[in-house]
Amino acid sequence: MRFATVLRAGAATVLAGGVALAGLGPAGSAASSHREAPLIAADPAVDNTDLYAFVSPERAGYVTFIANWQPFEDPDGGPNFFPFATDAAYLINVDSDGDAKADAVFRYTFSNVDKRGGDTFLYANGPVTSLDDENLLFRQTYTLESSFHGEPWKTRVTGAPVAPSRVGQATMPDYAKLRNDANKRLTGGWNTFAGQADDPFYLDLRVFDLLYGGDLSEVGRDTLKGYNVNTIALQVPFTDVALKGDPARNPVIGVWTTTERAKTRITGPAATTGAADIRTGERVQVSRLGNPLVNEVVVPAALKDAFNSISPDKDAGIAAVVARVTDPELPKLIEKIYKVPAPPSPRNDLVEIFLTGITTKAGGPIKADLNSQLNNADVDAKSFRPAEMLRLNLNVPVTAQPNRLGVLAGDFQGFPNGRRLADDVVDISLQAVEGAAQTGKLVDALATGDKVDVNDNAFGDSFPYVALPNTTKAQAAGSSGSSGSSGSSGSTGGGASPAASAPGTVNATPSAFESGSGTTAVMVGTSALAAGLGATLFVGWWRRRNNPLS
């Protein structure tokens, strides 16, 4: 499928060992997946909120996946706080050959150790200084298993400790130590972490009031400031996830997360507890997430629950979903409120970004080879299946000075080539949603974005990167989270400068593994490409909100 007017390729700069693309910025100057579908909104413990995938900045040849669950965790939400579900399985899926089926699956399951009994309601009955402190009355452990190419599951670690919910300073006077102790290095160089963290997504959600007040006056407040999430982070070598174990020839992977529950759930005294049931019994998929905002704002309401239950290889066959991508609602809303003409449909650039990755090999309008599995040298093109997932080119080198606007600002390690913690997906998209893919020019009326440019807490520069959890929601009062509009951030998570590290960040010892980065040729257009990439996410994000004109 093509635009009526095909974007023409512009100048490109190709560097050995990676890629550098010139001339891509436009001329001139709920959160991602929180409560996105009816059924999952009532089951927050398994509600996948955000997925991040990026080349690890401190470990050459390693990729990091960060997946978050359970949205809007109020730090004051005791006495039970926010454990992972023990009757669910949390999975990270990787497709390296483009058939929209997982070639590598990493599965986390959880168990409780609850010593409260009938004696107390307290999470802990004294200061907790270690993960095995007797004062910590409720704790969790997890098992991590992996399966490659459909082979039987292999246990990588069992009984690993979960970093607990952060109760407060009196109970957990040195939470950074608890975080560090929960970061585990496994055989093969893997790093794994599970526990609570600050919600890394930042944005102003006052879109309900006629898209920020009808004149962009209601912006600048980080709605998610002070909230926490449950985080799973995993760091593995490129060779474990690249097609044929060769990231130099086959650098592109697609990633999505899913949550599964037992097909039959029993509650009450007769219920079976523990993680064994979910690993061995019959299961159903209840949550799914790849690119941010797809199910929230692209998928129509009647299909949201179904989308959470299906595998990516079925995506392209759902005509109703594809139609919502080619003829999106958001530009029409902006035209009605802000009088900015909506770009004409069909929006086949969005089809390319959501379903195929950026490539010249799928007949899409964006003339670039960036992050589609079709660009892998050893891929079988006949088996390729368009599908929604977060795609990442492992051979794009780590950016020395990351820019929060990612590809739109010429930083090609940023979104939508994977997603780093500090990529400003709202502003990236806002600068392109109104036809910038065709014109290469910013829409002046929308150019300032939501004026929330950084997260409320600094990210770390080493695994697991996420900031420590908040201790009280009161931290959010009166703060905008804005850093101005310079377009850069000192701490990106997946490209942060050491100076921006949060106190207590894990300092994982880098392994000796050094990978040849290979050479990836990326032929790109001029500013039209950058704008087209940015348009995708914003189209989804705006449309997820229930505003009076929807």
Disulfide bonds with the S-S distance in Angstrom:
none
